[in-house]
Amino acid sequence: MSGGGSLGIRSGSYGSLDKQLQNGGSLLPVQQTSARTKPSKMFKEKEGLVYWICKFAGRKKVGMLLLSVISAAVFLWVLYVGKGEDAQEGDQVPNLRLNDSLSINYSESSPIHREQTKKMYNETSFNNTESQNSIANSVEPMDKMVSVRPIESTVFPPPPPSYFLGYTLPPGHPCNSFTLPPPPADKKRTGPRPCPVCYLPVEEAIALMPKVPSFSPVLKNLTYITEPVLNREAEFGGSDFGGYPPLAQRNNSYDIRESMSVHCGFVKGKPGRGTGYDLDEEDILYMEQCHGIVVVSAIFGAFDDINQPSNISEYSRKTVCFVMFVDEETEAYLKANSGLDRTKKIGTWRIVVIHNPPYSDARRTGKIPKLLAHRLFPNARFSLWIDGKLELVVDPYQILERHLWRKNATFAISRHYKRFDVFVEAEANKAAKKYDNASIDFQIEFYKNEGLTPYSEAKLPITSDVPEGCVIIREHVPISNLFVCLWFNEVDRFTSRDQISFSTVRDKLWAKTNWTVNMFLDCERRNFVVQKYHRDHILPNPPPVPADLEPPPLSLAVEAPPPPALVSDLPKKFPLETTGERVVRVPTRKVSPRRGSRRSASRRHRKTISSDRDTDSS
């Protein structure tokens, strides 16, 4: 009966609890287990379960054990629910700020986003102000992201920009406030000279190398025309190496589109394989393995001595390809005088010998590695061209950081230190006998008919129409590759004086794409390259003009765009450059010592330096 009494007491207790629940408007515990599942009623539900368990359990210890098991199960369930809520919050896109100026949004659930953001922004720790708007516009408002269900967590937000958009140095950086000091007051030295340049340390420049390519406006895909069977019926100009594109095709190449195919040398096939400018297979494989930066130079006709780069970091020596192209004549000279052997190395330079040069003129052949480095090094991202007469004295990473990456540019070249007008440059070339005068006049008149005008302030921000072409710094992206291809086509069609055709090609692309080049000061160029002298020798007389290089028939000449008055002055189909184009220092006659002879020799030396520096051997 005691069991019955206990049951009565428990019934009474339930009765008292029932009254309390009625006053509170709640349900009985048994009803709660069947109708309610809210976590807030967990303890009451557990109390009801304990009652029934204890009622049928023989001993209290067993009931307490079961109670502990149930409590542990309830605790694990609550923990599981809380973890699910945290995971739902983790699917939202957090907002990070770098240097209080750049807002970066990314999804932690995407390892690709984390890797790109880490490489493009965290390693540089600079402010990418240009990409701020593009990233901010691609992110949805936060109030919409809060309501994202867990099932939608696999839909990632747009990735960070896939192009390099430049950067700015942090506030207070010394290079931000750097200004050129006034030139030294040395009346005895009035010619061009180097000026200070604010480079970053090599380690910082290496860290700032872009991980992704720069943006190429309009043009995205560029291919090159091959012609196994050449059509030589063009109006004028051209060669078996660069093809004979008609003027209509030339004009069409300036109509910039998303996908284009243009002439760009090597029209007979793959570069270096039976196209003219042929290379050994071993050298081709080596050049295909250059994936980062290449420094390119060339010496033809044994005209210069090899100048070894200086102040180059060990990292650059291991990661940068230094390639010097030479012809067979120069190869023989290097074997006899510079110790060239089977390793094909002389100091830092890898020597690559070309065979079957496509032009009889060494200077025109030199335009191939100068302008078509992207075809010779198909996997390289950046190239630095320096003339064979120059010595590189600054690390390539520092040069690229200063003139490309910091400026967010894909092509950089120095302006001429003295001339900035194409018409003045043409007259200077004629006066120095660097090319046949009739050919220069024909090219200038052709450009005038297309709209070429003397340089004026109306072209600003373009500061010059005449480059100093002995150094070219560029990134191999479609738009810059197109520029050098079209520039080479002008050199192949007209004279090899690339300073004359530079501004015409640049301005045509600028009008279509708003893309232009970074033309830095000539004194800045002289800061990272030092000009040496050509090897002293007397040039032999030029060979006679071959029969196939005679001027085109009059019927073809009449179709040329220049006015009829210039028909009699049409250039030869392949104008042969005169010996005056290659400037030679003629040995001066020795005189007996006398008073003031040191001063006279100094004057002669300064005059020679000024003359050589004013001469572009490219």
BALO-342428 format. One record per residue (C-alpha): residue in one letter; x negated, y, z. Coordinates in Angstrom, 1 decimal. Each point is the difference from the previous one (the first is absolute). Layout:
<recs>
REC   code        X        Y        Z
REC      A        X        Y        Z
...
</recs>
This chain:
<recs>
REC   code        X        Y        Z
REC      M      0.0      0.0      0.0
REC      S     -2.9      2.1      0.6
REC      G     -0.5     -0.2     -3.7
REC      G      3.5      1.2     -0.5
REC      G     -0.5      2.8      2.5
REC      S     -3.0      1.1     -1.8
REC      L      2.0     -0.1     -3.2
REC      G      2.6      2.1      1.7
REC      I     -2.5      2.5      1.1
REC      R     -1.4      0.2     -3.5
REC      S      3.5      0.3     -1.3
REC      G      0.6      2.9      2.4
REC      S     -3.2      1.6     -1.0
REC      Y      1.0     -0.2     -3.6
REC      G      3.3      1.5      1.0
REC      S     -1.7      2.9      1.6
REC      L     -2.3      0.4     -3.0
REC      D      3.0     -0.2     -2.2
REC      K      1.5      3.0      1.8
REC      Q     -3.2      1.9     -0.4
REC      L     -0.2     -0.8     -3.7
REC      Q      3.6      1.1     -0.5
REC      N     -0.7      3.3      1.7
REC      G     -3.0      0.4     -2.4
REC      G      1.9     -1.2     -3.0
REC      S     -2.5     -2.8     -0.6
REC      L      0.6     -3.7     -0.9
REC      L     -0.8     -3.1      1.9
REC      P     -3.4     -1.6     -0.3
REC      V      1.5     -3.0     -1.9
REC      Q      1.6      2.4     -2.5
REC      Q     -3.2      2.0     -0.4
REC      T     -1.9     -3.1     -1.2
REC      S      2.5     -0.7     -2.7
REC      A      0.8      3.5     -1.1
REC      R     -2.9      2.2      0.8
REC      T     -3.7     -0.2     -1.2
REC      K     -1.3      3.4      1.1
REC      P     -3.4     -0.2      1.6
REC      S      1.2      2.3      2.8
REC      K      2.2     -2.8      1.4
REC      M     -2.9     -2.5      0.2
REC      F     -0.1     -0.2      3.8
REC      K      3.7     -0.6      0.4
REC      E     -0.1     -2.7     -2.7
REC      K     -2.9     -1.7      1.8
REC      E      2.0      0.1      3.3
REC      G      2.9     -1.9     -1.6
REC      L     -2.3     -2.6     -1.4
REC      V     -1.7     -0.5      3.4
REC      Y      3.4     -0.6      1.6
REC      W      0.9     -2.8     -2.3
REC      I     -3.4     -1.5      0.1
REC      C     -0.1      0.1      3.8
REC      K      3.5     -1.4      0.1
REC      F     -1.0     -3.1     -1.9
REC      A     -3.6     -0.3      1.1
REC      G     -0.6     -2.3      3.0
REC      R     -2.6      2.2      1.6
REC      K     -0.8      3.7      0.3
REC      K     -3.6     -0.6     -1.1
REC      V      1.2     -1.3     -3.3
REC      G      2.2      3.0     -0.4
REC      M     -2.9      2.4      0.7
REC      L     -2.1     -1.8     -2.5
REC      L      2.6      0.3     -2.7
REC      L      0.5      3.7      0.9
REC      S     -3.7      0.6     -0.5
REC      V      0.1     -1.7     -3.4
REC      I      2.9      2.1     -1.1
REC      S     -1.6      3.2      1.2
REC      A     -3.1     -0.8     -1.9
REC      A      2.0     -0.6     -3.2
REC      V      1.9      3.3      0.5
REC      F     -3.3      1.8      0.4
REC      L     -1.5     -1.4     -3.2
REC      W      3.2      0.9     -1.8
REC      V     -0.2      3.6      1.1
REC      L     -3.7      0.1     -0.9
REC      Y      0.8     -1.3     -3.5
REC      V      2.7      2.7     -0.5
REC      G     -2.4      2.7      1.1
REC      K     -2.7     -1.2     -2.4
REC      G      2.4      0.1     -2.8
REC      E      0.9      3.6      0.7
REC      D     -3.7      0.9      0.0
REC      A     -0.5     -1.7     -3.4
REC      Q      2.9      2.0     -1.4
REC      E     -1.6      3.2      1.2
REC      G     -3.3     -1.1     -1.5
REC      D      1.6     -0.2     -3.5
REC      Q      0.4      3.8      0.1
REC      V     -2.7      2.1     -1.7
REC      P     -2.1      1.9      2.5
REC      N     -1.4      3.4     -0.8
REC      L     -3.7      0.7      0.5
REC      R     -1.9      3.2     -0.2
REC      L     -3.6      0.4     -0.9
REC      N     -1.8      3.3      1.0
REC      D      3.4      1.6      0.7
REC      S      0.5      0.7     -3.7
REC      L      0.6     -3.2     -1.9
REC      S      3.1     -2.1      0.7
REC      I     -0.3     -3.6     -1.0
REC      N      2.9     -2.4      0.0
REC      Y     -0.4     -3.7     -0.3
REC      S      1.5     -3.4      1.0
REC      E     -2.0     -2.1      2.4
REC      S      1.6     -3.1     -1.5
REC      S     -1.9      0.6     -3.2
REC      P     -3.7     -0.9      0.2
REC      I     -0.6      1.6     -3.4
REC      H      1.3      3.3      1.2
REC      R     -2.1     -0.2      3.1
REC      E     -3.2     -0.8     -2.0
REC      Q      0.6      2.8     -2.5
REC      T      0.8      2.5      2.6
REC      K     -3.0     -0.9      2.1
REC      K     -2.4      0.2     -3.0
REC      M      1.4      3.1     -1.6
REC      Y      0.6      2.2      3.1
REC      N     -1.3     -1.4      3.3
REC      E     -3.6     -0.6     -1.3
REC      T     -0.3      3.5     -1.6
REC      S      1.7      1.9      2.9
REC      F      0.6      2.9     -2.4
REC      N      3.1      1.8     -0.9
REC      N      1.7     -1.1     -3.1
REC      T      2.4      2.9     -0.4
REC      E      0.9     -0.7     -3.5
REC      S      1.4     -3.4      0.8
REC      Q      2.1      1.2      3.0
REC      N      3.0      1.0     -2.0
REC      S      0.0     -3.1     -2.2
REC      I     -0.1     -2.3      3.0
REC      A      2.6      2.0      2.0
REC      N      2.5      0.0     -2.8
REC      S     -0.3     -3.8     -0.4
REC      V      1.0     -0.8      3.6
REC      E      3.6     -0.2      1.1
REC      P      1.4      1.9      3.0
REC      M     -0.6     -1.6      3.4
REC      D      3.7     -0.1      0.9
REC      K      0.6     -2.3     -2.9
REC      M     -2.9     -2.3      1.0
REC      V      1.3     -0.5      3.5
REC      S      3.1     -1.7     -1.3
REC      V     -2.0     -2.5     -2.1
REC      R      1.1     -3.5      0.7
REC      P     -2.7     -2.8      0.6
REC      I      1.0     -1.7     -3.2
REC      E     -1.2      3.1     -2.0
REC      S     -3.5      0.0      1.7
REC      T     -1.5     -1.6     -3.1
REC      V      0.7      3.0     -2.2
REC      F     -3.1      2.1      0.3
REC      P     -0.2      3.8     -0.5
REC      P     -1.9      1.4     -3.0
REC      P     -3.7     -0.5      0.1
REC      P     -2.5      2.8      0.5
REC      P     -1.2      1.8     -3.1
REC      S     -1.9     -2.3     -2.4
REC      Y     -2.2      2.8     -1.3
REC      F     -2.7      2.1      1.6
REC      L      1.3      3.4      0.7
REC      G     -3.0      1.7      1.4
REC      Y     -0.7      1.4      3.4
REC      T     -1.1      3.1      1.9
REC      L     -2.8      0.2      2.5
REC      P      1.2      0.6      3.6
REC      P      0.2      3.5      1.3
REC      G     -3.3      1.4      1.2
REC      H     -2.1     -2.2     -2.3
REC      P     -3.1      1.8     -1.1
REC      C      0.7     -0.6     -3.7
REC      N      3.3      1.8      0.2
REC      S     -1.8      3.3      0.9
REC      F     -3.0     -0.6     -2.2
REC      T     -0.8      2.8     -2.5
REC      L     -2.8      0.4     -2.5
REC      P     -2.7      2.3      1.3
REC      P     -1.1      2.8     -2.3
REC      P     -2.8     -0.9     -2.4
REC      P     -3.5      0.7      1.2
REC      A     -1.3      3.4     -1.0
REC      D     -2.8     -1.3     -2.2
REC      K     -0.4      2.2     -3.0
REC      K     -2.6     -2.3     -1.5
REC      R      2.5     -2.9     -0.2
REC      T      3.1      1.0     -1.9
REC      G      1.0     -3.4     -1.5
REC      P      2.4     -2.6      1.4
REC      R     -0.8     -1.5      3.3
REC      P      1.7     -2.4      2.5
REC      C      2.2      1.2      2.8
REC      P      1.0     -1.6      3.3
REC      V      2.8     -2.5      0.0
REC      C      1.9     -1.3      3.1
REC      Y     -0.1     -3.8     -0.3
REC      L      1.4     -2.4      2.6
REC      P     -2.4     -2.5      1.6
REC      V     -0.4     -3.1     -2.0
REC      E      1.9     -2.1      2.5
REC      E      3.0      2.3      0.0
REC      A      0.0      0.2     -3.8
REC      I     -0.1     -3.8     -0.3
REC      A      3.0     -0.3      2.4
REC      L      2.0      2.5     -2.0
REC      M     -0.3     -2.0     -3.3
REC      P      3.6     -0.4     -1.1
REC      K      1.5     -3.5      0.3
REC      V      2.5      0.6     -2.8
REC      P     -0.4      1.7     -3.3
REC      S      1.0      3.7     -0.6
REC      F      3.2      0.9     -1.7
REC      S      0.0      0.2     -3.8
REC      P      2.7      2.4     -1.3
REC      V      2.3     -1.3     -2.7
REC      L     -2.5     -2.5     -1.4
REC      K      0.1     -3.4      1.8
REC      N     -1.3     -2.5     -2.6
REC      L     -2.8      0.6     -2.4
REC      T     -1.3     -2.5     -2.6
REC      Y     -2.5      0.4     -2.8
REC      I      0.3     -0.5     -3.7
REC      T     -2.1     -2.7     -1.7
REC      E     -0.4     -0.1     -3.8
REC      P     -1.8     -3.1     -1.3
REC      V      0.5      1.4     -3.5
REC      L     -0.8      3.8     -0.1
REC      N      2.0      2.4     -2.0
REC      R     -2.5      2.7     -1.1
REC      E      2.6      2.1     -1.9
REC      A      0.3      2.6      2.8
REC      E     -0.1      3.7     -0.9
REC      F     -3.5      0.5      1.4
REC      G     -2.2     -1.2      2.9
REC      G     -0.1     -3.2      1.9
REC      S     -2.4     -3.0      0.1
REC      D      0.0     -3.8     -0.1
REC      F     -0.4      0.1      3.8
REC      G      2.8      2.4      0.8
REC      G      2.3     -0.7     -3.0
REC      Y      1.4      2.4     -2.5
REC      P      3.3      1.2      1.5
REC      P      1.9      2.4     -2.3
REC      L      0.9      3.5      1.3
REC      A      3.6     -1.0      0.5
REC      Q     -1.1     -2.8      2.4
REC      R     -2.3      2.4      1.7
REC      N      2.8      2.5      0.6
REC      N      2.3     -2.8      1.2
REC      S     -2.6     -1.0      2.6
REC      Y      0.7      3.3      1.8
REC      D      3.6     -0.8      0.4
REC      I     -0.3     -1.5      3.5
REC      R      2.3     -2.9      0.8
REC      E      0.2     -2.6      2.7
REC      S     -1.6     -2.6     -2.2
REC      M     -2.5      0.9     -2.7
REC      S     -2.5     -1.7     -2.3
REC      V     -2.9      2.2     -1.3
REC      H     -3.4     -0.3     -1.7
REC      C     -2.7     -0.1      2.5
REC      G     -3.1     -1.4     -1.7
REC      F     -0.8     -3.7     -0.3
REC      V      2.7     -0.4     -2.7
REC      K     -1.4     -3.3     -1.2
REC      G      0.7     -1.9      3.2
REC      K     -1.1     -0.4      3.6
REC      P     -2.6      2.5      1.1
REC      G     -3.6     -1.3     -0.4
REC      R      0.9     -3.0     -2.2
REC      G     -0.6      0.7     -3.6
REC      T      1.5      3.5      0.0
REC      G     -3.2      2.1     -0.2
REC      Y     -1.6      0.9      3.3
REC      D     -0.4     -3.7      0.6
REC      L     -1.1     -1.4      3.3
REC      D     -1.5     -3.2      1.3
REC      E      2.6     -2.4      1.6
REC      E     -1.9      0.1      3.3
REC      D      0.4      3.8      0.1
REC      I      3.6     -0.2     -0.9
REC      L      0.7     -2.3      2.9
REC      Y     -1.9      2.2      2.4
REC      M      1.9      3.1     -1.1
REC      E      3.3     -1.8      0.5
REC      Q     -0.9     -0.7      3.6
REC      C     -0.2      3.7      0.8
REC      H      3.2      0.7      1.9
REC      G     -0.6      3.2      1.8
REC      I     -2.3      2.8     -1.0
REC      V     -2.4      0.0     -2.9
REC      V     -2.8      2.5     -0.7
REC      V     -0.7      0.1     -3.7
REC      S     -2.8      1.5     -2.0
REC      A     -1.8     -0.7     -3.4
REC      I     -3.3      0.6     -1.7
REC      F     -0.3     -0.5     -3.7
REC      G     -3.0      0.4     -2.3
REC      A     -2.3     -0.2      3.0
REC      F      0.7      3.7      0.5
REC      D      0.0      0.2      3.8
REC      D     -1.7     -1.7      2.9
REC      I      2.2     -1.8      2.5
REC      N      0.7      2.1      3.1
REC      Q      0.7     -2.0      3.2
REC      P      2.9      1.1      2.2
REC      S     -1.0      1.3      3.4
REC      N      1.9      0.5      3.4
REC      I      2.1     -3.0     -0.8
REC      S      1.5     -1.9      2.9
REC      E     -0.5     -3.8      0.4
REC      Y      3.7     -0.5     -0.3
REC      S      0.0      1.7     -3.4
REC      R     -3.0     -2.0     -1.1
REC      K      2.0     -3.2      0.8
REC      T      3.5      1.1     -1.3
REC      V     -0.7      2.5     -2.9
REC      C     -1.0     -1.2     -3.4
REC      F     -2.9      2.1     -1.4
REC      V     -0.2     -0.7     -3.8
REC      M     -2.4      1.5     -2.4
REC      F      0.7     -0.7     -3.7
REC      V     -3.0      0.0     -2.3
REC      D     -0.6     -0.9     -3.6
REC      E     -2.6     -2.5     -1.3
REC      E     -2.5      2.7     -0.5
REC      T      0.3      1.2      3.6
REC      E     -0.1     -3.6      1.2
REC      A     -3.3     -0.5     -1.7
REC      Y     -1.4      3.2      1.6
REC      L      1.2     -1.1      3.4
REC      K     -1.5     -3.4     -0.3
REC      A     -3.4      1.6     -0.9
REC      N      0.0      2.8      2.5
REC      S      2.6     -0.6      2.8
REC      G     -0.3     -3.7      0.7
REC      L      3.5     -1.1     -1.3
REC      D      0.2     -3.8      0.3
REC      R      2.6     -2.7      0.1
REC      T      1.7      1.4      3.1
REC      K      1.2      2.9     -2.2
REC      K     -0.6      2.3      3.0
REC      I     -2.1      3.1      0.3
REC      G      0.4      1.3      3.5
REC      T      3.7      0.6      0.7
REC      W      1.0     -0.1     -3.7
REC      R      1.3     -3.1     -1.8
REC      I     -1.3      0.3     -3.5
REC      V      2.5     -1.0     -2.7
REC      V     -1.3     -0.2     -3.6
REC      I      2.4      0.8     -2.9
REC      H     -0.4     -1.5     -3.4
REC      N      1.4      1.1     -3.4
REC      P      0.6      3.7      1.0
REC      P      3.0      1.3     -2.0
REC      Y     -1.6      3.4     -0.9
REC      S     -3.3      0.9     -1.4
REC      D     -0.1      3.0      2.3
REC      A     -0.9     -0.9      3.6
REC      R      1.9      2.9      1.4
REC      R      3.3     -1.1     -1.5
REC      T     -0.7     -3.5      1.2
REC      G     -0.5      1.4      3.5
REC      K      3.6      1.2      0.0
REC      I      1.2     -3.6      0.3
REC      P     -1.2     -0.7      3.6
REC      K      0.6      3.7      0.8
REC      L      3.7      0.0     -0.9
REC      L      1.0     -3.6     -0.2
REC      A     -1.2     -1.4      3.3
REC      H      3.5     -1.3      0.7
REC      R     -0.3     -2.3     -3.0
REC      L     -3.5     -1.2      0.9
REC      F      0.9     -0.6      3.6
REC      P      3.7     -1.2     -0.2
REC      N      0.3     -0.7      3.8
REC      A     -1.7      3.1      1.4
REC      R      2.0      2.6      1.8
REC      F     -2.3      3.0     -0.1
REC      S     -2.9      1.0     -2.2
REC      L     -2.7      2.6      0.2
REC      W     -1.8      0.9     -3.2
REC      I     -3.4      1.7      0.1
REC      D     -2.3      0.8     -2.9
REC      G     -3.2     -1.9     -0.3
REC      K     -2.0      3.2      0.7
REC      L      1.6      0.4      3.5
REC      E     -0.9     -1.4      3.4
REC      L      2.8     -0.8      2.4
REC      V     -0.8      1.3      3.5
REC      V      3.3     -0.4      1.9
REC      D      1.9     -3.1      0.9
REC      P      2.7     -0.9     -2.5
REC      Y      2.7     -0.3      2.7
REC      Q     -0.7      3.5      1.2
REC      I      0.2      1.3     -3.6
REC      L      3.3     -1.7     -0.7
REC      E      1.5      1.1      3.4
REC      R     -1.0      3.6     -0.6
REC      H      1.2      0.4     -3.6
REC      L      2.7     -2.6     -0.5
REC      W      1.6     -1.3      3.2
REC      R      0.1      3.2      2.0
REC      K      1.3      1.9     -3.0
REC      N      2.5     -2.8     -0.9
REC      A     -1.4      0.0     -3.5
REC      T     -0.7     -2.8     -2.5
REC      F     -2.5      1.8     -2.2
REC      A     -2.7      2.5      1.0
REC      I     -2.6      1.8     -2.1
REC      S     -2.1      3.1      0.6
REC      R      0.6      3.1     -2.0
REC      H     -2.8      1.6     -2.0
REC      Y     -2.0      2.3      2.2
REC      K      0.0      2.8     -2.6
REC      R      2.6     -0.6     -2.8
REC      F      3.7     -0.6      0.5
REC      D      1.4      0.7     -3.6
REC      V     -0.1     -2.7     -2.7
REC      F     -0.7      2.6     -2.7
REC      V     -3.0      1.3      1.8
REC      E     -1.1     -3.6      0.6
REC      A      0.2     -0.8     -3.7
REC      E     -2.1      3.0     -0.9
REC      A     -2.6     -1.0      2.6
REC      N     -0.1     -3.5     -1.5
REC      K     -0.6      1.4     -3.5
REC      A     -2.7      2.4      1.2
REC      A     -1.8     -2.9      1.7
REC      K      0.4     -2.1     -3.1
REC      K      1.5     -2.8      2.0
REC      Y      2.2     -1.1     -2.9
REC      D      0.8      0.8     -3.5
REC      N      1.5      3.5     -0.1
REC      A      2.6     -0.8     -2.7
REC      S      1.3     -2.9      2.1
REC      I      0.3      2.2      3.1
REC      D      1.9      2.7     -2.0
REC      F      2.3     -2.6     -1.4
REC      Q      0.9     -1.4      3.4
REC      I      0.6      3.4      1.5
REC      E      2.2      1.1     -2.9
REC      F      2.0     -3.3      0.3
REC      Y      0.6      0.7      3.7
REC      K      0.9      3.6     -0.7
REC      N      2.7     -1.2     -2.4
REC      E      1.4     -2.1      2.8
REC      G      0.2      3.0      2.3
REC      L     -3.5      0.2      1.7
REC      T     -0.5      3.5      1.4
REC      P     -2.9      1.6      1.8
REC      Y      0.0     -0.5      3.8
REC      S      1.9      2.6      2.0
REC      E      1.4      0.3      3.5
REC      A      3.3     -1.2     -1.4
REC      K     -1.3     -3.5      0.3
REC      L     -0.5      0.2      3.8
REC      P     -0.2     -2.1      2.1
REC      I     -2.2     -1.5     -2.7
REC      T     -3.3      1.8      0.5
REC      S     -2.0     -1.0     -3.1
REC      D      0.3     -1.6     -3.4
REC      V     -3.6     -1.1     -0.2
REC      P     -1.3     -2.9      2.2
REC      E     -3.6     -0.9      0.9
REC      G      0.4     -3.6     -1.3
REC      C     -3.1     -1.6      1.5
REC      V      2.1     -1.2      3.0
REC      I      3.5     -1.5      0.0
REC      I      1.8     -1.3      3.1
REC      R      3.3     -1.8     -0.4
REC      E      2.4     -2.6      1.1
REC      H      1.1     -2.7     -2.5
REC      V      3.8      0.6      0.0
REC      P      2.1      0.1     -3.2
REC      I      0.1      3.8     -0.4
REC      S     -3.7      0.5      0.4
REC      N     -0.8     -3.0     -2.2
REC      L      2.3      1.6     -2.7
REC      F     -1.8      3.3      0.3
REC      V     -3.5     -1.5     -0.6
REC      C      1.3     -2.1     -2.9
REC      L      1.5      3.0     -1.8
REC      W     -3.2      2.0      0.8
REC      F     -2.1     -2.8     -1.5
REC      N      2.2     -0.1     -3.1
REC      E     -0.7      3.7     -0.5
REC      V     -3.7     -0.5      0.4
REC      D      0.2     -2.9     -2.5
REC      R      2.1      2.0     -2.6
REC      F     -1.8      3.4      0.3
REC      T     -3.4      0.9      1.4
REC      S     -1.6     -1.8      3.0
REC      R     -0.2      3.3      1.9
REC      D      2.6     -1.1      2.6
REC      Q      0.1      3.5      1.7
REC      I      1.9      1.3     -3.1
REC      S      2.8     -2.6      0.0
REC      F      0.4     -0.2      3.8
REC      S      2.5      2.8      0.6
REC      T      2.2     -0.9     -3.0
REC      V      0.6     -3.5      1.4
REC      R      0.4      1.2      3.5
REC      D      2.5      2.7     -0.8
REC      K      2.1     -2.3     -2.2
REC      L      0.4     -2.5      2.9
REC      W      0.6      2.8      2.5
REC      A      2.9      1.3     -2.1
REC      K      1.7     -3.4      0.0
REC      T     -0.7     -1.3      3.5
REC      N     -1.2      2.9      2.2
REC      W     -3.2     -2.1      0.5
REC      T     -3.4      1.8     -0.1
REC      V     -3.5     -0.5      1.2
REC      N     -2.0      1.3      2.9
REC      M     -2.6      2.4     -1.4
REC      F     -2.4      0.7      2.8
REC      L     -2.9      2.5      0.1
REC      D     -3.2     -0.8     -1.9
REC      C     -2.1      0.8      3.0
REC      E      1.9     -2.8      1.9
REC      R     -1.0     -2.4     -2.7
REC      R     -3.6      1.0      0.3
REC      N      0.3     -0.8      3.7
REC      F      0.3     -3.8     -0.6
REC      V     -2.0     -0.4     -3.2
REC      V     -3.5      1.3     -0.8
REC      Q     -0.9      0.6     -3.6
REC      K     -3.2     -1.5     -1.2
REC      Y     -1.9      0.5     -3.3
REC      H      0.3     -2.1     -3.1
REC      R     -3.0     -2.0     -1.0
REC      D     -2.3      2.1     -2.1
REC      H     -0.2     -1.2     -3.5
REC      I      0.4      1.4     -3.5
REC      L      3.1     -1.3     -1.7
REC      P     -0.5     -1.5     -3.5
REC      N      1.7      1.4     -3.0
REC      P      3.7     -1.0     -0.3
REC      P      0.7     -2.9     -2.3
REC      P      1.7      0.8     -3.3
REC      V      3.8      0.1     -0.1
REC      P      1.4     -3.3     -1.1
REC      A      2.2      0.0     -3.1
REC      D      3.1     -0.9      2.0
REC      L     -0.3      3.1      2.1
REC      E      0.5      2.4     -2.8
REC      P      2.8      2.6      0.3
REC      P      3.5     -1.4     -0.7
REC      P      1.5      0.6     -3.4
REC      L      1.6      3.4     -0.6
REC      S      3.4     -1.6     -0.3
REC      L     -0.2     -1.2      3.6
REC      A     -1.5      3.2      1.2
REC      V      3.0      2.0     -1.3
REC      E      2.2     -2.0      2.3
REC      A     -1.9      1.2      3.1
REC      P      1.8      2.5      2.2
REC      P     -2.6      2.8     -0.2
REC      P      0.7      2.8     -2.5
REC      P     -1.1     -0.5     -3.6
REC      A     -2.8      2.6      0.4
REC      L     -1.8     -2.6      2.2
REC      V      0.2     -2.8     -2.6
REC      S     -3.5      0.6     -1.3
REC      D     -1.2     -0.2      3.6
REC      L      1.5     -3.3      0.9
REC      P     -2.3     -2.2      2.1
REC      K     -1.3     -3.3     -1.1
REC      K      2.0     -3.0      1.0
REC      F     -2.7     -1.0      2.4
REC      P     -1.9      3.2      0.6
REC      L     -3.6     -0.8      0.8
REC      E     -1.4      2.0      2.9
REC      T     -3.1      2.0     -0.7
REC      T     -3.2     -0.2      1.9
REC      G      0.7      3.3      1.5
REC      E      2.8     -1.6      2.2
REC      R     -2.6     -1.7      2.1
REC      V     -2.0      2.6      1.8
REC      V     -3.7     -0.7      0.4
REC      R     -2.5      1.8      2.0
REC      V     -2.8      0.8     -2.4
REC      P     -3.4     -0.2      1.8
REC      T     -1.3      3.5      0.5
REC      R     -3.4      1.0     -1.2
REC      K     -2.6      0.1      2.8
REC      V     -1.6      3.3      0.6
REC      S     -3.1      0.9      1.8
REC      P      0.5      1.1      3.6
REC      R      0.2      3.6      0.6
REC      R      1.4      2.5      2.4
REC      G      3.7     -0.4      0.3
REC      S      0.0     -3.4     -1.7
REC      R      1.8     -1.5      3.0
REC      R      2.8      2.5     -0.4
REC      S      0.3     -0.6     -3.7
REC      A      0.1     -3.8      0.5
REC      S      2.7      0.5      2.7
REC      R      2.1      2.0     -2.5
REC      R     -0.4     -2.6     -2.7
REC      H      1.1     -2.7      2.5
REC      R      3.0      2.0      1.1
REC      K      1.0      0.6     -3.6
REC      T     -0.3     -3.7     -0.8
REC      I      2.1     -1.0      2.9
REC      S      2.7      2.5     -0.9
REC      S      0.0     -1.3     -3.6
REC      D      0.2     -3.6      1.1
REC      R      2.8      0.7      2.5
REC      D      2.0      1.8     -2.6
REC      T     -0.2     -3.1     -2.2
REC      D      2.4     -2.8      0.3
REC      S     -1.6     -3.1     -1.4
REC      S      3.2     -2.0      0.2
</recs>
